[in-house]
């Protein structure tokens, strides 16, 4: 059952400032206390999520009747990782019970109902189900294991919720602070719809119900860009912390010799949108069908395999390329990007795509944010002495920055009490 994401009551009171006699204390606070209030907590509390939303493009969406092939092409054409799915109002229950409606700006009449969000992982999960549904598929020749035309012809509405994130569709009130937005994103939600206008009042966290004339999609990456742009205001106390201090998570990897369809199935089972590709060992080579993800720590990472790679693969070629090794697939996608896609890309974008983005355990949080934003990646592989040691994600980064802001607020509260 879907639940609203809200800060605990005690924490919420701290984040909103202190009423009554505390207001009198703030009025007469010292210069040091005023500087503290203008620090990390002040920056994140005072800036609103609508500021991030206004800078975004129009919402990319597809109708509920669109096929998966059409949806995949829309993802590629718009160069986005997820699209909203729109349906006529009154006929659907939105993902997680959400009721997110677009209304006519002149009359207020409801025009459409956003019933969910679909990303490439949802599509890949649907493709991967072929091997689960039909044992004959698993024994077929490479590249023929999936009847891709049939599976890509189903309506997009049928795959909503195949990935964990798609189970619920969230919206953030435009007056939500960046700090409260981070509370939502630090729980693993990667994106939320933000109305540029809203009739709702006093809403400070993620909601499941909203009606507005138009929406923009705000993501974890938008908040990371905000943090990078305001590094001087945030201060060194948090940005100078090392990745090791933040906490390096365990990392699941795929061997370079694994077939694409096998990697997709493993990613689906683990609900991962990206995995590191590690050098194959003799044991991996002996097993031509490495069906499961493996602990990547202590292995040499050579590539990243992600939903974006699948998004950038032309639908016409996907059938043939599903049966090749991950490393070979990456080369094919790179050639395609260098040809067809290169005409629409700046040189910096092409260079960024070619690089595998890593950091060391001693890299600072500020450096991790810089790399993630510059290369537009949601996770950095942590490499120690040439070997994979773990992963740090934007979810980790936003959680740590938010906790630092809350800690700063508590210190201020104690000072003024």
C-alpha positions as CSV (number, residue, x, y, z in Angstrom):
1,X,0.0,0.0,0.0
2,X,1.4,3.4,-1.0
3,X,2.2,5.8,1.7
4,X,3.0,9.5,1.8
5,X,6.7,10.2,2.5
6,X,6.8,12.7,5.4
7,X,9.4,13.6,7.9
8,X,8.7,12.4,11.5
9,X,6.8,15.0,13.6
10,X,9.7,15.9,15.8
11,X,12.1,16.3,12.9
12,X,9.5,18.3,10.9
13,X,9.2,20.8,13.8
14,X,12.9,21.4,13.8
15,X,13.1,21.8,10.1
16,X,10.4,24.5,10.1
17,X,11.9,26.7,12.6
18,X,10.7,27.2,16.2
19,X,7.5,29.0,17.1
20,X,6.4,31.1,20.1
21,X,9.2,32.0,22.5
22,X,11.7,30.5,20.1
23,X,10.8,33.3,17.6
24,X,11.8,35.9,20.2
25,X,15.1,34.1,20.7
26,X,15.8,34.2,17.0
27,X,15.0,37.9,16.9
28,X,17.8,38.6,19.3
29,X,20.3,35.9,18.2
30,X,24.0,36.5,18.0
31,X,25.9,37.1,14.7
32,X,27.3,33.6,15.0
33,X,23.8,32.1,15.3
34,X,22.6,34.2,12.3
35,X,25.5,32.9,10.2
36,X,24.6,29.3,11.3
37,X,21.0,29.8,10.2
38,X,22.2,31.0,6.8
39,X,24.4,28.0,6.3
40,X,23.5,24.5,4.9
41,X,20.1,24.3,6.5
42,X,19.2,27.9,5.5
43,X,20.1,27.3,1.9
44,X,18.1,24.0,1.6
45,X,15.1,25.3,3.6
46,X,14.7,28.6,1.9
47,X,14.9,27.4,-1.7
48,X,11.8,25.8,-3.2
49,X,11.5,22.9,-5.5
50,X,9.5,25.0,-8.0
51,X,12.8,26.9,-8.7
52,X,14.2,23.6,-10.0
53,X,11.0,22.7,-11.9
54,X,10.9,26.0,-13.8
55,X,14.2,25.3,-15.4
56,X,13.0,21.9,-16.8
57,X,11.6,21.1,-20.2
58,X,8.0,20.3,-20.8
59,X,7.0,16.9,-19.4
60,X,7.7,14.1,-21.8
61,X,4.7,11.7,-21.9
62,X,3.1,9.0,-23.9
63,X,-0.5,7.9,-24.1
64,X,-1.6,4.8,-22.3
65,X,-2.2,3.1,-25.6
66,X,1.3,3.6,-26.9
67,X,3.3,0.4,-27.6
68,X,6.5,-0.4,-25.8
69,X,8.3,0.1,-29.1
70,X,6.8,3.6,-29.4
71,X,7.7,4.3,-25.8
72,X,11.3,3.2,-26.2
73,X,11.6,5.4,-29.3
74,X,10.2,8.3,-27.3
75,X,12.8,7.8,-24.6
76,X,15.5,7.8,-27.2
77,X,14.2,10.8,-29.1
78,X,13.8,12.9,-26.0
79,X,17.0,11.6,-24.3
80,X,15.2,11.0,-21.0
81,X,15.3,8.0,-18.7
82,X,11.5,8.0,-17.9
83,X,8.2,9.1,-19.4
84,X,4.9,9.8,-17.8
85,X,1.9,7.7,-19.0
86,X,-1.3,9.7,-19.6
87,X,-4.8,8.4,-19.8
88,X,-8.3,9.8,-20.0
89,X,-9.6,10.8,-16.6
90,X,-12.0,8.6,-14.6
91,X,-11.0,5.2,-16.1
92,X,-7.8,4.3,-14.3
93,X,-6.3,4.0,-10.8
94,X,-2.8,5.6,-10.8
95,X,0.3,3.7,-9.7
96,X,0.2,3.4,-5.9
97,X,-3.3,4.8,-5.8
98,X,-2.2,8.2,-7.0
99,X,-4.5,10.7,-8.6
100,X,-2.3,13.2,-10.5
101,X,-4.4,15.1,-13.0
102,X,-3.8,17.8,-15.6
103,X,-6.5,20.4,-15.9
104,X,-7.4,23.0,-18.5
105,X,-5.8,26.3,-17.4
106,X,-8.8,28.3,-18.6
107,X,-11.8,26.2,-17.4
108,X,-10.2,23.9,-14.8
109,X,-11.7,20.9,-16.4
110,X,-9.6,17.7,-16.0
111,X,-8.0,16.8,-19.3
112,X,-5.8,13.8,-18.5
113,X,-4.8,11.5,-15.6
114,X,-1.1,10.5,-15.2
115,X,-1.4,6.9,-14.3
116,X,2.3,6.1,-13.9
117,X,5.9,6.5,-14.9
118,X,7.7,4.1,-17.2
119,X,11.5,3.9,-17.5
120,X,13.7,1.6,-19.6
121,X,14.0,-0.8,-16.7
122,X,10.3,-1.4,-16.8
123,X,10.6,-2.3,-20.5
124,X,13.6,-4.5,-19.9
125,X,11.8,-6.3,-17.1
126,X,9.0,-7.0,-19.5
127,X,11.5,-8.3,-22.1
128,X,13.3,-10.4,-19.4
129,X,10.0,-12.1,-18.4
130,X,10.2,-14.0,-21.7
131,X,12.6,-16.5,-20.2
132,X,10.4,-16.9,-17.2
133,X,7.2,-17.4,-19.2
134,X,8.6,-19.8,-21.7
135,X,11.3,-22.4,-21.0
136,X,11.7,-22.9,-24.8
137,X,12.9,-19.3,-25.0
138,X,15.7,-20.0,-22.6
139,X,17.0,-22.8,-24.8
140,X,16.8,-20.9,-28.0
141,X,19.8,-19.6,-29.9
142,X,21.4,-16.3,-28.8
143,X,19.5,-13.4,-30.1
144,X,16.4,-15.5,-30.7
145,X,15.6,-16.2,-27.1
146,X,12.9,-13.5,-27.0
147,X,10.1,-12.8,-29.5
148,X,10.9,-9.1,-29.2
149,X,8.3,-7.9,-31.8
150,X,5.5,-9.5,-29.8
151,X,6.7,-8.2,-26.5
152,X,7.3,-4.7,-27.7
153,X,3.8,-4.5,-29.3
154,X,2.0,-4.5,-25.9
155,X,0.5,-1.3,-24.6
156,X,2.8,0.7,-22.2
157,X,0.0,0.7,-19.6
158,X,0.6,-3.0,-19.1
159,X,4.2,-2.6,-17.8
160,X,3.6,0.2,-15.2
161,X,5.1,-1.0,-11.9
162,X,7.5,-3.6,-13.3
163,X,10.3,-1.8,-11.6
164,X,10.2,-0.9,-7.9
165,X,10.1,2.9,-8.6
166,X,7.2,2.5,-10.9
167,X,4.9,1.1,-8.2
168,X,4.0,4.6,-7.1
169,X,3.8,8.0,-8.8
170,X,4.8,10.9,-6.6
171,X,4.2,14.7,-6.9
172,X,5.8,17.5,-4.9
173,X,4.0,20.7,-4.1
174,X,5.8,23.7,-5.7
175,X,6.4,25.3,-2.3
176,X,8.2,22.2,-1.0
177,X,11.7,23.1,0.2
178,X,14.7,21.5,-1.4
179,X,15.4,20.0,2.0
180,X,12.0,18.3,2.1
181,X,12.4,17.2,-1.5
182,X,15.7,15.5,-0.4
183,X,13.8,13.7,2.3
184,X,11.8,12.0,-0.5
185,X,14.8,11.4,-2.8
186,X,16.9,10.0,0.0
187,X,14.5,7.1,0.3
188,X,15.3,5.9,-3.2
189,X,12.6,7.8,-5.2
190,X,14.5,9.1,-8.2
191,X,11.9,11.5,-9.7
192,X,8.7,13.3,-8.9
193,X,6.2,15.5,-10.8
194,X,6.0,19.1,-9.7
195,X,3.1,21.3,-10.7
196,X,4.1,24.9,-11.7
197,X,0.9,26.0,-10.0
198,X,-1.1,24.3,-7.2
199,X,-4.4,25.0,-5.4
200,X,-3.2,22.9,-2.5
201,X,-1.8,24.7,0.6
202,X,0.6,23.8,3.4
203,X,1.9,20.7,1.6
204,X,5.5,20.1,2.3
205,X,6.2,16.5,1.2
206,X,5.5,14.0,-1.5
207,X,1.8,13.5,-2.3
208,X,-0.4,11.1,-4.2
209,X,-3.1,13.5,-5.2
210,X,-2.7,16.7,-7.3
211,X,-4.6,18.6,-10.0
212,X,-2.8,21.3,-12.0
213,X,-2.6,22.9,-15.4
214,X,1.0,21.6,-16.0
215,X,3.8,19.6,-14.5
216,X,7.6,19.3,-14.8
217,X,9.7,16.3,-13.7
218,X,12.3,17.0,-11.0
219,X,14.9,14.3,-10.4
220,X,17.7,13.4,-8.0
221,X,20.1,14.8,-10.6
222,X,18.4,18.3,-10.5
223,X,19.0,18.4,-6.7
224,X,22.6,17.3,-7.2
225,X,23.1,20.2,-9.7
226,X,21.6,22.5,-7.2
227,X,24.1,21.3,-4.6
228,X,27.0,21.7,-7.0
229,X,26.0,25.2,-8.0
230,X,25.9,26.3,-4.3
231,X,28.9,24.5,-3.0
232,X,30.3,27.7,-1.4
233,X,27.1,28.3,0.5
234,X,26.9,24.7,1.7
235,X,30.4,24.9,3.2
236,X,33.3,22.5,3.6
237,X,32.1,20.7,6.7
238,X,29.9,18.4,4.6
239,X,31.5,18.6,1.1
240,X,34.9,17.7,2.4
241,X,33.8,14.4,3.9
242,X,35.2,11.4,2.2
243,X,33.2,8.8,0.3
244,X,34.5,6.2,2.8
245,X,33.0,8.3,5.7
246,X,29.7,8.5,3.8
247,X,29.6,4.7,3.5
248,X,30.5,2.6,0.5
249,X,27.7,0.2,-0.4
250,X,28.1,-3.4,-1.6
251,X,28.1,-3.7,-5.3
252,X,26.7,-6.4,-7.6
253,X,28.4,-6.8,-11.0
254,X,28.1,-8.7,-14.2
255,X,31.0,-10.5,-16.0
256,X,32.0,-9.1,-19.3
257,X,31.2,-12.3,-21.1
258,X,27.6,-12.4,-19.9
259,X,24.9,-12.1,-22.6
260,X,22.8,-9.0,-22.7
261,X,19.5,-10.8,-22.1
262,X,21.0,-12.6,-19.1
263,X,22.3,-9.4,-17.6
264,X,18.9,-7.8,-18.1
265,X,17.2,-10.7,-16.3
266,X,19.6,-10.4,-13.4
267,X,19.2,-6.6,-13.2
268,X,15.4,-7.1,-13.2
269,X,15.6,-9.6,-10.4
270,X,17.7,-7.2,-8.3
271,X,15.8,-4.1,-9.4
272,X,19.0,-2.4,-10.6
273,X,19.1,0.1,-13.4
274,X,22.9,-0.1,-13.8
275,X,25.7,-2.6,-12.9
276,X,29.5,-2.5,-13.3
277,X,31.0,-4.9,-15.8
278,X,34.0,-6.7,-14.4
279,X,36.7,-8.7,-16.1
280,X,35.7,-12.3,-16.7
281,X,37.5,-14.9,-14.6
282,X,38.4,-18.4,-15.8
283,X,35.4,-19.7,-13.9
284,X,33.2,-17.2,-15.7
285,X,34.6,-18.2,-19.1
286,X,33.9,-21.9,-18.3
287,X,30.3,-21.0,-17.8
288,X,29.1,-19.4,-21.0
289,X,25.8,-18.5,-19.3
290,X,26.5,-16.5,-16.3
291,X,22.9,-16.0,-15.2
292,X,23.4,-14.2,-11.9
293,X,24.9,-11.0,-10.6
294,X,28.0,-11.5,-8.5
295,X,29.8,-9.6,-5.8
296,X,32.0,-7.3,-7.7
297,X,34.3,-6.3,-4.9
298,X,38.0,-7.1,-5.6
299,X,37.4,-7.4,-9.3
300,X,38.6,-5.0,-12.1
301,X,35.7,-2.9,-13.4
302,X,35.9,-2.3,-17.2
303,X,32.5,-0.9,-18.2
304,X,29.1,0.2,-16.9
305,X,26.0,-1.6,-18.3
306,X,22.9,0.4,-17.8
307,X,19.3,1.0,-18.8
308,X,20.6,4.0,-20.8
309,X,22.7,1.7,-23.0
310,X,19.5,-0.2,-23.8
311,X,17.6,3.1,-24.4
312,X,20.3,4.1,-26.9
313,X,20.0,0.9,-28.8
314,X,17.8,1.2,-31.8
315,X,14.6,-0.9,-31.5
316,X,15.3,-2.4,-34.9
317,X,18.6,-3.8,-33.7
318,X,17.6,-4.8,-30.2
319,X,16.4,-8.3,-31.2
320,X,19.8,-9.2,-32.7
321,X,21.9,-7.6,-30.0
322,X,20.2,-9.2,-27.0
323,X,22.2,-12.4,-27.6
324,X,25.7,-10.9,-27.7
325,X,28.1,-10.4,-24.8
326,X,27.7,-7.3,-22.7
327,X,31.1,-6.0,-23.8
328,X,30.3,-6.5,-27.5
329,X,26.9,-4.8,-27.0
330,X,28.6,-1.8,-25.5
331,X,30.8,-1.5,-28.6
332,X,27.8,-1.7,-30.9
333,X,26.0,1.0,-29.0
334,X,29.1,3.2,-29.0
335,X,29.3,2.8,-32.8
336,X,25.6,3.7,-33.2
337,X,26.0,6.7,-30.9
338,X,29.0,7.9,-32.9
339,X,27.0,7.7,-36.1
340,X,23.3,8.3,-35.9
341,X,23.2,10.0,-32.5
342,X,26.4,12.0,-32.9
343,X,24.7,14.5,-35.1
344,X,22.6,15.7,-32.2
345,X,25.4,15.6,-29.6
346,X,28.0,18.0,-28.6
347,X,31.6,16.8,-28.4
348,X,31.5,17.1,-24.6
349,X,28.5,14.9,-24.5
350,X,30.1,12.2,-26.6
351,X,33.3,12.4,-24.5
352,X,31.3,12.0,-21.3
353,X,29.5,9.0,-22.6
354,X,32.7,7.2,-23.4
355,X,34.1,7.5,-19.9
356,X,33.5,5.1,-17.1
357,X,33.0,7.2,-14.0
358,X,34.7,6.1,-10.8
359,X,35.9,7.6,-7.5
360,X,38.2,6.5,-4.7
361,X,37.2,5.8,-1.1
362,X,39.1,9.0,-0.2
363,X,37.3,11.2,-2.8
364,X,35.3,14.0,-1.1
365,X,31.6,14.3,-1.3
366,X,32.0,17.5,-3.2
367,X,34.1,15.6,-5.8
368,X,31.5,12.9,-6.0
369,X,28.8,15.4,-6.7
370,X,30.9,17.1,-9.3
371,X,31.6,13.9,-11.2
372,X,28.0,12.7,-11.0
373,X,26.7,15.9,-12.4
374,X,29.4,16.4,-15.0
375,X,28.9,12.9,-16.4
376,X,25.1,12.7,-15.7
377,X,25.4,9.4,-13.8
378,X,23.4,8.4,-10.7
379,X,26.1,6.2,-9.2
380,X,29.9,6.1,-9.0
381,X,31.8,2.9,-8.8
382,X,34.3,3.2,-5.9
383,X,37.7,1.8,-7.0
384,X,40.6,1.2,-4.6
385,X,44.0,0.4,-6.0
386,X,42.5,-0.5,-9.3
387,X,39.9,-2.9,-7.9
388,X,36.2,-2.4,-7.3
389,X,35.4,-1.6,-3.7
390,X,31.8,-0.6,-3.8
391,X,29.3,2.0,-5.0
392,X,28.1,5.4,-3.9
393,X,24.8,6.7,-5.4
394,X,22.9,10.0,-5.5
395,X,20.5,8.5,-3.0
396,X,23.5,8.1,-0.6
397,X,24.7,11.7,-1.3
398,X,21.3,13.3,-0.8
399,X,20.7,11.3,2.4
400,X,24.1,12.4,3.9
401,X,23.6,16.1,3.0
402,X,20.1,16.1,4.4
403,X,21.2,14.5,7.6
404,X,23.9,17.2,8.0
405,X,21.4,19.9,7.5
406,X,19.1,18.4,10.2
407,X,22.1,18.0,12.5
408,X,22.9,21.7,12.0
409,X,19.3,22.6,12.7
410,X,19.4,20.7,16.0
411,X,22.6,22.4,17.0
412,X,21.0,25.8,16.3
413,X,18.0,24.8,18.3
414,X,20.2,23.8,21.3
415,X,22.1,27.0,21.1
416,X,18.9,29.1,21.1
417,X,17.1,27.1,23.8
